[in-house]
């Protein structure tokens, strides 16, 4: 859900990478380039750098 006061969500968002931390078992997000598994749909967060609004996107990594 977009922040109604932010006009930069569409233009100032960055795709992150979601992963499970092996030590804590928690879902974590990073912006470092990761090798994504091939042949499956990958869930990635799109985070606005202005207001912090997060939208989850599914990417088909063929």
SULJOBEL-V584169 format. One line per field, one symbol per residue. ss: DSSP state (H for helix, E for strand, - for the rest). Layout:
ss->???
This chain:
ss->------------EEE-EEEE------EEEE---------EEEEEEEEE-----EEEEEEEE-
